[in-house]
Amino acid sequence: MKSVTEFANVTLNKGLSTKAALAAEGKSAEEIQQGLGETFKYEGDKLKYFINALDVAVQNQDNLKRVFVVSLSEGENVPVKAVQIEEMHYVPEFLITSAPTKVDAKGRGGKGGRGAGRGDKKSGSPWGMTPEEKAAKNSKGSPKTP
C-alpha cells in the first residue's frame, strides 16, 4: 500500500461547508470544483483527490480523523471501510474514544483517582507517612511487649 496523500478532518469540514455554500448559490458541479480549487489552492490530481475525499467524509462523519488516499499493489488486501474511486482507494481513519467509567455511590469514578493502587493508606502524601503520622500511629497501637 502506497500512501498518496491525506486530508485532515478540519480541512474536510471546511471543504464541505464551502461546497455547500457554493451549491446554495446555484453553482454547477464544474464551478464548485473550480471554487474549491481556488479556496484550498489545489489543482490537478490533488483537487480530484480532495473532491473524492469529501464524498467519503460525508459517508463517514462520526469520529472521522482524516482520509488517506492510497494506491494498492496487486494482491494487497483492501482496508476496512475503504472506498475505491477510479484507481485510488480512500481510507477513512477514525478517532478512538474510550467508554465512560462507572460512577460509584460516592460520586467517584472507577479505576484511578485518589488512593488507587495504594492499598488502605490514609496518608495524603504520595511518599508515605510523615514523621508526625508515624508517631501518632505508634502511640495509638498496642503496647509493645519486651
N, C-alpha and C positions, 0 to 999 in steps of 0.2 A: 504494500500500500504506500503510495507516494502522496504526501500532502501538497496540494497546490496552493491553497490559501485558506484563511479562516475569517469569519466575521463575528465580532463580539455582539452580545445582546444589546448593548447600548446603541451601537451603530444600526443594528437591525430594527430596533424600536423607532429610532429617528427616521429610518428609511420607510417604515410602514406608515408613520404619521405623514411624512412628505408625500408618499404615494397616494394616501387617502385625500390629502388636501388638493393635489393635482387632479385627482379623479372627480372631486367635488366641483372643481372649476370647469369640468366638462372637457378635459384634455383627452386626446386619443392615446392609444397604447404607445405609439411611437413618440409622442410628445411627453408622456410620462417617463418613458425610458430616457429620453434626452434630458429632461428636467432632473431626474435622479443622478445622471452622469455629471451634470453641471454642479449640482449641490454637493455631491460627495467626491468630486474630482476623479471619477472612474471613467475609463474608456476601454473599448475593445473587449477582450476576453474577461477582464476584471469586472466590467459593467455587466456582462452576461451572467457571470457567476453570482454577482450581487443580486440581480433580479431574481434568479432561480433560488438563491438562499432566502430571499424574502418570502417566496412561496412556501418553502419548507418551514420557516419560522412561524407563519400563520397557522400551519397544521400542528405545531408543537410549542405553543406559547407557555404552557405551565412549567415553571422552573427551568426555562431554557437559559443556558450559559453562553453558548456560541454554536456556530455551524461551521463545520470543516468541509472543505471541498477537496476530495481526494480522487486519485485515479488508481484503479486496481489492476494488477497484472493478471494474466491468465491463470486460473486455478486458485486464486485467493478467495477466501470467504468474504461475503458481503456483511458488514457490521449490522447489528440490530438497529432497526428504525431508519436505516439509510434509504435515501430516495435516489434513484438513478434518473438523471435528466441528460439526454444525449449520451456522451461518453463518460461523463463525470458522475460521481456519487456524492451526495450531500448528506453528511452525518451530523445530526444534532447532538450536542453534549448538554447534559442536564446537571443542575445543582443537586447535591446530595444533602438532604436535610434529615436531622435526627428526630426521632419521636420524642414528644414531650415527656418529662419524668412525672411519675405519680407523686401526688402531694399527700402526706400523712395527716393525721388529725391535728397535729400541732402547727400545720401550715408550712412544714419544711419539705423540701424536695427529697428525692430518693437518694441515690449514691452521691457522695461528695458532701460538701458543706462542712460546717463546724463539727469537729470531733470525729470525722470519718477516718477510719483506719488507725485510730489511736487507742482503741480499747475503751476502757472505762475511765480514762484520765479526766479529771475535773479541772485541771490546770488551764489557765488561759494562755500560758506560754507554750510555743511550739518546741522549746528546748527542754522541757521538763519542769519540775517543781522548783520554785525559788527557795532559798535557804529558810525564809520565814515559813513557807508552806511545809517544808520538811520538818522543821521544829514543831509546828503545830500538829502534824501528823504523829510524830513520835510522842508528844505529850498526851495525846488522846488515846494512843494504843494501849494494849495490855502491858502491865509491868513485866519487865524482863526478869527472868529467874536466873540467879547466878550459877 
